[in-house]
Amino acid sequence: MAIDKDRVEGSLKQAGGAVKENVGAAIGDTKMEAEGAAKRAEGKVQNAAGGVKDKAREVLDKN
């Protein structure tokens, strides 16, 4: 079964956001840190949406 593209894109956003958040914290840039946290949260939501799609597809395939 293929993984939904939202899960992949969401995971990438989470990783990129975490990096940006950590770099912002390390250099004392609160704006960068907040942007990274927002991107990480966006990725988490997108990943969850992809998971729901995958589960729905799995249920439909069984029927």
Secondary structure, 3 states (H helix, E strand, C coil): CCCCHHHHHHHHHHHHHHHHHHHHHHHCCHHHHHHHHHHHHHHHHHHHHHHHHHHHHHHHHHC
